[in-house]
Amino acid sequence: MTDPNMPPERVVVVDPPRQTTVNVQPERRGGGGGAMAFIVGGLLVVVAVIAFFVWNGGGIATPDAADTNVDVDVNLPTLPEAPKLPDAPTLPPIEPPTLPSPGPAPSN
């Protein structure tokens, strides 16, 4: 089947008794190279950025240890005294409950 967007190359052979037409299709090239190039290019950019930070020393200036002056004295707050609980009230002793004695045996 021919591509409707591209006219095929035609070879016409004319013999006195008959006419033969041969359609020659152009070679098709594979696609998808653009996506692969985009992925490889992206990976190269990532590697270049990582290499820049590694060989540049991180790119972040750190202060010298002699320039740091830190005061770590902290005044801790003191908690107030908790109020004293009152003494528990004294209650009269409690007698354990008593159960009534069982009645006559049930009939069968």
C-alpha positions as CSV (number, residue, x, y, z in Angstrom):
1,M,0.0,0.0,0.0
2,T,1.4,3.4,-0.9
3,D,1.6,6.4,1.4
4,P,-1.1,8.9,0.4
5,N,1.1,11.9,1.4
6,M,4.0,11.0,-0.8
7,P,3.7,10.1,-4.5
8,P,5.4,6.8,-5.3
9,E,8.1,6.5,-7.8
10,R,6.8,4.9,-11.0
11,V,8.6,2.8,-13.5
12,V,6.7,2.3,-16.7
13,V,7.8,-0.4,-19.2
14,V,6.1,-0.2,-22.5
15,D,6.2,-3.3,-24.7
16,P,4.2,-3.4,-27.9
17,P,1.8,-6.2,-26.8
18,R,1.4,-5.0,-23.1
19,Q,2.1,-2.2,-20.7
20,T,3.5,-2.9,-17.2
21,T,3.6,-0.4,-14.3
22,V,5.8,-1.1,-11.3
23,N,5.4,0.9,-8.1
24,V,8.6,1.2,-6.1
25,Q,8.2,2.2,-2.5
26,P,10.9,4.4,-0.9
27,E,12.8,2.9,2.0
28,R,11.3,3.6,5.4
29,R,13.4,4.9,8.2
30,G,12.8,4.0,11.8
31,G,11.5,6.6,14.1
32,G,11.9,7.3,17.8
33,G,15.4,8.7,17.7
34,G,14.2,12.1,18.9
35,A,12.9,10.7,22.2
36,M,16.1,8.8,22.8
37,A,18.2,11.9,22.1
38,F,16.0,13.9,24.6
39,I,16.6,11.3,27.3
40,V,20.4,11.1,26.7
41,G,20.6,14.9,26.6
42,G,18.8,15.2,29.9
43,L,21.1,12.6,31.5
44,L,24.1,14.5,30.3
45,V,22.8,17.8,31.8
46,V,22.2,16.0,35.2
47,V,25.7,14.6,35.2
48,A,27.2,18.0,34.3
49,V,25.4,19.7,37.2
50,I,26.6,17.0,39.6
51,A,30.1,17.2,38.3
52,F,30.1,21.0,38.7
53,F,29.1,20.8,42.4
54,V,31.6,18.0,43.1
55,W,34.6,19.7,41.6
56,N,33.6,23.2,42.7
57,G,33.7,22.2,46.3
58,G,30.0,22.2,46.8
59,G,29.6,25.9,45.9
60,I,28.6,26.8,49.5
61,A,30.9,29.0,51.6
62,T,31.2,27.8,55.2
63,P,32.3,30.1,58.0
64,D,35.7,29.6,59.6
65,A,35.6,27.8,62.9
66,A,37.5,30.7,64.6
67,D,34.7,33.1,63.7
68,T,31.9,31.3,65.6
69,N,31.0,32.5,69.1
70,V,28.1,30.7,70.7
71,D,26.6,31.4,74.1
72,V,25.2,28.2,75.6
73,D,24.3,29.5,79.0
74,V,20.5,29.1,79.5
75,N,18.6,30.1,82.6
76,L,16.1,27.3,83.3
77,P,12.8,28.2,84.9
78,T,11.9,26.8,88.3
79,L,8.6,25.2,89.0
80,P,6.4,26.4,91.9
81,E,5.8,24.2,94.9
82,A,2.9,21.9,94.4
83,P,0.0,22.3,96.9
84,K,-0.1,19.7,99.8
85,L,-3.0,17.2,99.6
86,P,-5.3,17.0,102.6
87,D,-5.3,13.9,104.8
88,A,-7.8,11.2,103.8
89,P,-11.0,11.1,105.9
90,T,-11.4,8.2,108.4
91,L,-14.4,6.0,107.6
92,P,-16.1,3.4,109.8
93,P,-15.2,-0.2,109.1
94,I,-17.4,-2.0,106.6
95,E,-18.9,-5.4,107.3
96,P,-18.8,-7.9,104.4
97,P,-22.3,-8.7,103.0
98,T,-24.1,-11.9,104.2
99,L,-26.0,-14.2,101.9
100,P,-29.3,-15.8,103.0
101,S,-29.2,-19.6,103.6
102,P,-30.4,-21.7,100.7
103,G,-34.0,-22.9,100.7
104,P,-35.4,-26.4,100.0
105,A,-33.9,-28.4,97.1
106,P,-35.7,-28.0,93.8
107,S,-37.9,-30.9,92.7
108,N,-37.0,-33.0,89.7
